Amino acid sequence: MIDSSALVKNYVSERGSHVVKSLFANEHGHVFYAAHITIVEVVAAIYRCARRGDVSPHEASELTQAFRADVPNHLRLDRLWDAVVERAVDLAMKHVLRGYDAVQLSIALILNERLVAQK
């Protein structure tokens, strides 16, 4: 499972970018699970970087295109469904999380439970 804040590091140079970039290098062939909403979060983060001046608007467009092209190769996206939303609500209340953080954690926990059950 990878969340949007980590995923952005593959496209915008930030602290920790080298680690994420190494995970995405083609020779590793890693595939990551993420919530479908991660696509919106990553694009929004790239354009926030442009608004701050960290990248130019043109670079933001190119980075977004690169990210969208990488999605089918590196990400397996889970759509939100009732169980995810209900668990996210519980997590948000219990741990005082932001909405999307609660959704990401909910999906990560559900995916982990699926993987453990398969063993």
For each residue, the residues with C-beta under 8 A, 3 or more apart:
1: 32 33 34 104 107 108 111 112
2: 6 7 32 33 34 38 75
3: 6 7 34 38 101 104
4: 7 8 34 38 41 42 45 100 104
5: 8 9 45
6: 2 3 9 16 20
7: 2 3 4 10 11 20 32 34 38 42 67
8: 4 5 11 12 14 42 45 46 49
9: 5 6 12 14 16 17 19 20 21
10: 7 17 20 21 24 67 70
11: 7 8 42 46 63 66 67
12: 8 9 17 45 46 49 54 55 63
13: 17
14: 8 9 17
15:
16: 6 9 19 20
17: 9 10 12 13 14 20 21
18: 21 22
19: 9 16 22 23
20: 6 7 9 10 16 17 23 24
21: 9 10 17 18 24 25
22: 18 19 25 28
23: 19 20 28 30
24: 10 20 21 28 30 70 74
25: 21 22 28
26: 29
27:
28: 22 23 24 25
29: 26
30: 23 24 74
31: 74 75 76
32: 1 2 7 74 75 76
33: 1 2 75 76 77 78 107 108 111
34: 1 2 3 4 7 38 75 76 77 78 104 107
35: 38 77 78 80 84 100 103 104 107
36: 39 77 78 79 80
37: 40 41 80 100 103
38: 2 3 4 7 34 35 41 42 75 77 104
39: 36 42 43 68 71 77
40: 37 43 44
41: 4 37 38 44 45 100
42: 4 7 8 11 38 39 45 46 67
43: 39 40 46 47 64 67 68
44: 40 41 47 48
45: 4 5 8 12 41 42 48 49
46: 8 11 12 42 43 49 50 55 60 63 64 67
47: 43 44 50 51 60 64
48: 44 45 51 52
49: 8 12 45 46 52 54 55 60
50: 46 47 53 54 55 56 57 59 60
51: 47 48
52: 48 49
53: 50
54: 12 49 50
55: 12 46 49 50 59 60 63
56: 50 59 60
57: 50 60 61
58: 61 62
59: 50 55 56 62 63
60: 46 47 49 50 55 56 57 63 64
61: 57 58 64 65
62: 58 59 65 66
63: 11 12 46 55 59 60 66 67
64: 43 46 47 60 61 67 68
65: 61 62 68 69
66: 11 62 63 69 70
67: 7 10 11 42 43 46 63 64 70 71
68: 39 43 64 65 71
69: 65 66 72 73
70: 10 24 66 67 73 74 75
71: 39 67 68 74 75 77
72: 69 75
73: 69 70
74: 24 30 31 32 70 71
75: 2 31 32 33 34 38 70 71 72
76: 31 32 33 34
77: 33 34 35 36 38 39 71
78: 33 34 35 36 84 107 111
79: 36
80: 35 36 37 84 85 103
81: 84 85
82: 85 86
83: 86 87 110
84: 35 78 80 81 87 88 103 106 107 110
85: 80 81 82 88 89 103 106
86: 82 83 89 90
87: 83 84 90 91 106 109 110
88: 84 85 91 92 99 102 103 105 106
89: 85 86 92 93 102
90: 86 87 93 94
91: 87 88 94 95 97 102 105 106
92: 88 89 95 96 97 98 99 102
93: 89 90 96
94: 90 91
95: 91 92 102 105
96: 92 93
97: 91 92 101 102 105
98: 92 101 102
99: 88 92 102 103
100: 4 35 37 41 103 104
101: 3 97 98 104 105
102: 88 89 91 92 95 97 98 99 105 106
103: 35 37 80 84 85 88 99 100 106 107
104: 1 3 4 34 35 38 100 101 107 108
105: 88 91 95 97 101 102 108 109
106: 84 85 87 88 91 102 103 109 110
107: 1 33 34 35 78 84 103 104 110 111
108: 1 33 104 105 111 112
109: 87 105 106 112 113
110: 83 84 87 106 107 113 114
111: 1 33 78 107 108 114 115
112: 1 108 109 115 116
113: 109 110 116 117
114: 110 111 117 118
115: 111 112 118 119
116: 112 113 119
117: 113 114
118: 114 115
119: 115 116
